[in-house]
Amino acid sequence: MPNVARAGGIMMASLFLSRVLGIARDTIMAAQFGRGAMTDAYVLAFQIPDLLFFLIAGGALSSAFIPVFSEYLHTQREREAWHIFSVVTTIMALAIGLFVAAASIFALPLTELIAGGKSPELMPLIAQMSRILLPAQLAFFIGGLMFGTLYARQRFVAPGLGPNVYNLGIILGAVVISHFVSPGIVGMAWGATIGAVIGNFLIPLVVMRRLGSHFTPSLDWRHPGVKKVFILMAPVVFGLSLPGVYGIIMRGFGSYFPDGINTALDLANKLMQAPLGVFGQSLAIAVFPALTQFFAQQRMDMFRAQLGRTMRTVLYITIPISVVMVVLAEDIVALLFQYGKFKGSDTSVVAACVQMFALGIAPWCLQPVLMRAFFSIQSTVKPIVLGTLTTGIFVGLAWILHLSPLGYLGLPLASTLSATMLAVAMLFFIARDIGDIDARGLAVTAGKASLAAVAAGLVLYAGSQLLPVGSGLGRNLWALVRLGGVGLVAGWVYYFVSRKLGMAETEYIDRALARLDRRKRPPAPPEP
């Protein structure tokens, strides 16, 4: 039986490190370049590459490929599994290469189309950085397929290194390469491409060679397994790419606000996506091979039980995180970004965006788990329909709310509302497909977790009111005290209340504390 807990632990650890490095990357950018036109240009330079990644590579690769590759691999057809890998890699690498070339040629008009609110003087810089970033998409694409084969074989360490090396590359670009290019912000684009090639292509390539993987270029698109991948891929593209597509749409609307708003929305969105990556995505990736195996073996009772446990774990972890990010948004932003050229006024703008995004953390983290539940049973029509409808709703909400008195704050609120609608709709339809989903158990977990989180939130609020704010470096130190000291107390309150409420999820913490206690306890003396 697949060890979902171990796989989830590996993915959580690697993605947690990735988020830490991602925050370090953004901290360095904020301190070195502040929040203004240059950082907006860097953020908007990802519009074209991200559109390619999320619409083709990001959604389709592992989620359409893993079920088919796993089916062949686990039914004694390993040679055919590697043939499918070779064909899909060859065909799609050619397609992505052509897209990269075309997008590089037409980078400037494309930039004017999807970031139309920015000044004409800034457009050439955005297009220049887009051209630098575009080749990295080939590394993401091919690496995504290689990661898919590793996931299918329960190998999670190498895929976990990819985003970490990518972030290290961007940090290298900001700290070192920026001193050799003009303007300096361009160095971060070069660093991103270098990190993508090393982390997403070279590292998995080395691991796959050691595992005896096989690749032979082929255009045998008629193979039944290859056809199945491409049939699954189209709806998967739109399903898994929703958070990225929302970000692209948001950046487009944000370009019509004053300089620095795109940067603020991007920084806040990345803070919201930290728990999404560490908990939502990691648990979804970890549970996906198990769900596909249970479905292939028609063990639907185990499928339902595993899916229910994973979703309840997501709720238990993410609901208190939302409360922390709402109550202590300014402290979080100040501690992470308020250095160098990033000022207190910048902190207030980003913190307001964080609060709006934070309200949607739980539904956003449920979404990848539910999406993979659909993909594991090879049901791709429903999630694509739901995702498309929700994206349309998001565009409408973003349009209405960004013109309302909320202004740019309406954009993250639109994201939160749309994510909630999508999670509820997906939950309803997956329950119909697999028979039952223990909706009552999910509702009880959500209710108890919310009650415990409110108690913890009151502790956080009291601490934020009683402790001084400070100024300069003192502002960051007091923010650390509130987040570390008061946050620790609030965490124990959440654990205590949730345990008193009889939440089964507290058993994870109990087991972790028991292991820690055993390690601290001196070994028993030998019996005479």
N, C-alpha and C positions, 0 to 999 in steps of 0.2 A: 504494500500500500504506500502511495507517495507520502513523504513526511512533510505535510503542509506547514506545520509549526516551525520546523527547521528551515525550510525554504523561505517562509515568511520572515523569520529572524534574520537570515542573510540579506534578504532584499530590504528589510527595514533599516538594517545597519548601513548598507551601502547607499541607500537613498537618503538616509539621514545625513551621512557624511557629504553626499552630493548637495543637499540643501544648505549645510553649514558652509561648504565651499562656495555655493551660489550666493549666499548672503555676504561672505567675505568679498567675493567679486563685486557685488553691488556696493558694498561699503567703500571699497577702494575707488570705484567709479565716482560715487557721490562726493567723497573727500577730495578727489583730484580734479573733478570737472564740475561739481556742484549740480544744480538743477536748472537747466536752461535750454537754449537752442541746440547746443552741441550734443547734449545727452538725448534730447528729443530726436535728433538726426540719427544717432546710434540705435535708439529703440525702433525708429521707423525703418531703418535699413533692414530689419528682420522681416518686414512685411512680405516681400516677394519670396525669400527662402522659406519662411514659415508656411506660406500658402502651399508651396510644393511639399514640404515635409508633412504637414498635417493632413493634406488631402490625398497624398499618395503614400509616402513612406511611413509617417507616424501611425496611421490607423491600420493600413493594410498589412504591413509586414508580418509581425508575429501573430496577430490575432486571426488572420485568414490562413496563414501558413502552418502554424503549430498544429491545428486539428488534423489537417491532411497529412503532414509529415509524421505526426504521432501515430496516426492510424496505420500507415505503412510500416513504421519502425516497430510498433508493438504487435504486429501481426506477421512477423517473420518475413518481411519484404524490405529489408534494409537497403539492398542495392537499388530498388526502385525509389525508395525515399530519397536517396542521394541524387538520383537522376532528376527527380522533381525539383530538388534544391538547385541543381545546376541549370535547369531550363528556366525556372522562374528568375534566378539571378541574372542569367544572360539576357533574357528578353527585357526585363525591367531596367537593367543597367543601361541598355541602349536607349530605352524610352526616357529615362531620367537624364541621361547625358544630352539628348537632343533638347529637352526642356531647359536644362541649365544653360546650354549654348544660346537658345533663343531668348531666354530671360536676360542673359547678360547683354545681348545686343540691344534689346528694347528696354533696358533697365530704367532709363530716364522717363519715357512716356508711361511706363507701368507705375513708377513712383508717383507721377503727377495724378494718376488715376486713383490710387489707393491711399494717398496721403495728401489729398488736394487742399487741405486747409493751411498747409505750411507756406511760407514765403517762397517765391521763385528762386531767391538767392540760395536757399538751403537745399533745393532739389538736387543739384549736381553732387553734393556731398553725400546725400542719402543714397543716390544711385551708385556712386563710387563704392561705398561700403557694401551695398547689396551685391555688387559684382564680386567683391572679395569673399563674401559669405556663401555665395551660390555653390561653388565646387564642393563645399563641405557636405552638401546634401547627398552626393554620391556615397560619401563615407557613411553617413547616417543610414542610407538605404541598404547598402551591402552589409553593413554591420548589423542592421536590424534583422536581416535574414539569418546571418550567422548566430546572432543571439537567439533567434527562434529555434535553431537546431540544438543549441545548448540548453534552453529551457526544456525542450522535449526530452532531453536526456538527464534532467534534474541537475544541471550544472548552472549555478547562479552567481558564482563569484566573479567570473570574467565579465558578464553583462553588467554587474554592479559597478565595475571599474570605469565603464564607458563615460557616464556623466561626470564622474569625479575628475578624470583626466581632461575632459572638455572644459570644466570650470577652471582647472589649473592653467590651461592654455589661455583663457581669457584674462586671468590674473597676470600671467606672464606678459600678455599684450599691454595691459594697463600700466604695469610697473616698469617694464623694460622696453618693449617695442615702441611704446608711445613716444619715447625720447628720440627716435630715429625717423619718425614720419611727421607730416604736417597736414592737417591739425592732429594733435596727439591722440584724439579719440579714435582715429583710424587704426591705431595699434591694437585696440581691443578687437576689431574685426579680424585682423590678421591672426591674433591669438586664438580666436574662436575656431577659425579654420584649421589651424595647426592642432589644437586639442581634439577636434572632431576626427581628424585623420588618424591620430595616434590611438585615441581611446575607443573609437567605434569601428576602426578597420584593422589596424596593425595588431592590437592586443587579442581580439577574438580570432584573428587569422592564425596567430601563433598557437593559441589553445586548441583550435580545431585541428591543426596539423598534428599536434601531439596526441589527440584522441583518435587519429586515424580517419578523419573525415575525407570525403571525396568530392572533387569538383571537376567536371569536364564541360567546357562551353558547349551549349546545345540550344537549338531553336525548335525542339520537338514539342510544339505547342499543342499537338493533337493528343498527347498522353492524357488519359482520363484524370490522373491526379493533378496535372497541371491545369487542366480545364476547371477542375473543382476549386483550385486555389483562386483562379481568376473570377469564377462565379461568386465565390464568397467575398472576394476582395472589394468589389464595388460598394456594397452596403457597409462593409466594415470600415472603409475609408471615412465615411461621414459619421459613423457611430462613434468611433474612438477619438476622432479629431475635434470633438465639440469644444473642450476647454481651449484648445488652440485657435479654433475658428472664432470663438467668442473674443479671444484676445486680439485677433486681427481686426475684427469689426470694431472693437472698442478703440483700438489705436486710430482707426480711420475717423471715427467720430471725435476722438480726442484731439486730432490735428487741427480742429477748428477753434480750439480754445487757446488762450495765451501760451507763450513758450514756457515749458516746464511742466505742463499738465500731462503730456504724454509720459514723461519720466515719472511723475507721481503715480499715475495709474499703473504703470509697469512695475514700479517697486512694490506698490500695495498688492498687486495681483500676484507677484512672486512670493510675497509673504503668505498670502492665502494658499498658494499652491505648495508651500512647504509641507503642511500636514497632508495635503492631497497626495503628494509624492511619497512621503514617508509612510503613511498609513493606507490611504485609499489605493494608490497604484501598486504598492508593494504587496499588500494582501491580495489584490486582484491578480497580479502576476503569479503569486505563489499558489493560489487556489485554482488557477486556470488548468494546469495539467491534471490535477486530481478530478476536476469536474469533467474534463474531456474523457478521462479514463473511465469514470463511473458511468458516463453516458454510453460509451462504446461497449461497456460490459452490461448495460441495462440494469445497473444497480441504483435505481432512482431513489430508493429510500435513503441511501447514503449520500446521493447527490443533494437531496433536499436538506438533509441534516447538516452537511458541510456548508452549503450556501447560507443557511439560517445562522449557524454559528459565526460565520465570517461577517455577516451583516450586523449582528448584534455586537460583535467586537468593534466594528467600525463606529457604531453609534456610541458605545461606551467610551471610546477614546476621543472622538472628535467633538462631542457636545461640550465638554468642559473646555476644550481648546478654543472653541468659538467664544465662550464667556471670557476667557483670559484675554483674547485679542480685542474684544469690544471694550472691556473695562480698562485695560492697560495699553491701549493702542499708542498713545503718545510716548509712553515709556519705552515700548518696544522699538518704535521708529527712532527715538532719540538715541537709545543705546546702540542701535545697529548702524545708523547713518549720520548722526549729527557730529561730523568731524570736518575739519578743513573748510572747504568752500560750501558745505551743506549747513545751512543756518536754521535757527529756531522756527522761522516762518515756513521754511520748507518742511520741517517736521510736522507742523500743524496740518498742512495740506495733505501730506501722505497719510497721516494718522486718520483723518476723516475718511479717506478712501478705504483704508484697512478695515474700519468698523463696518462699512457697507459690505465689503467682501466677506468679512468674517461670519456674517449671518448665514452664509450659504455653505460653510465648510462641510457640515454633515452630509447634505444631499450631494455635494460635489464628490465626496469620498465614497458614497454609496454607488454613484454612477458607474465607475469602472468595474466594480464587482458585479453589478447587475448586467452590464454590457457583456462581460465575459461569460456570464451564465447563459445568455442568449447564444453567443458564438459557440460555446461548448456543445450545445445541442444542435448546432448548425442551423439555427433560426435567425436569419439576417434581415428579413423583410421588415419585421415589426420594429426592431430598434432603429432602422434607417428611417422609417416613416415617423416614428416618435421623435427621433433626433432632428429630422428636417422640420417638422411642425414646431418643435420647441425653438429651433434656431430662428424660424420666421417670427415667432412670438418675441424672441429676444431682440431682433432687429426693430420690431415695432415698439417694444418697450423702451429700447435705447433711444429711438428717435423722439418718442413722446417725452421721456424723462429728461433728456439732455436739453430740451427746450423749456422745461419747467423751471421753477425757482431753484430746484436742486442743482441745476447746471451739470457740471462734470460728475458730481456725486450720483446723478441718476444713472450713469453707465454701470458702476459696480452694483447698484441696487437692481438694475435690470438683469444682470448676471445672476444674482442670488435668487430672484424670483423665478427665472427660467430654469435654473438648476433644480429648484424644489419641484416645479411642475414635472420636469423630466423624470426625476427619481420616483415620484408617486406613480406616474404613468407606467414606467418600466416595471415597478413592483407589481402593479395590477396585472400586467400582461404576462410576466414570467410565471406568476402564480397560476394562471390559466393554462400555460404550456406544460408545467411539470406536475400539476395536480394540487399542490398545497405549498404554502411558504411560511406557515405559522405567523400570520400577520398579527395575531394577538400578542405573541411573544415579542415581536419587534416593537409593537406599540407600548407594551409594558416596559421594555428596556429603555425606549426613548423617554417615556414619562419619568421613570425612576432616575435615569441619568440626568434629565433636565432638572429635577428637584434637587438632586445632590449638587449639580453645577450651580444652581441659584445660591445655595448655601455657601459654596466656595466663592462665588462672585461677590457676595456681601462682605466676605473677609477681604477680598482684593480691594473692593471699593473703600472699605474702612481704612485699610492700610494706605491707599493712595491719598486719602484725605488727611490722615494724621501725620504722615511723613512729609518733610519739606520737599519742594521741587528743586531748588538750587539753580545755579546758572553756570555757564561755561562747562568746564570739566566736571564740576559738581553736579550739573544736571544729569550727566551720564552715570555718575556714581550713585546718585539717589535712585535713578531708574533701575540700576542693577540691584540695589537693595530691595526695591519693591518687587522686582521680578524674581529675584533669588530667594530672599527671606520671606516676604509675604506670600510669594507664589508657592513656596514649599509648604507653608502652613495651610494655604488654601488647597493644595494637593492632598494633604492628609485629611482635611475636612471632607473633600470629595470622596476619598477612599472610605473614610469612617461612615459617612452617611449612606453611601451606596452599599456598604457591607451590612449596615443595619437594615437597609431595605431589602436585603436578601438577594442581591444581584449576583448571579452565578459568575459573571465576568470578573469579580474580585478574586476569584480563585487563581487567576493568572498572577496577580500581585502577591497573593499568599504564597504561591509556590516559589516565586522569585525571592521573597523575603526569607523563606525557609532555606533555600539554597545559600543565600548570603549568610544566614546565621550559621549554617553548617561549616562554611568556609572560615568564618571567624572563630568558631569554637575550637579549642586545642584538641588534638587527638587524644582519645582515651588511653590511659596507661595500660600496658599489657597485663593480662591477668597472671598472678603468680602461679 
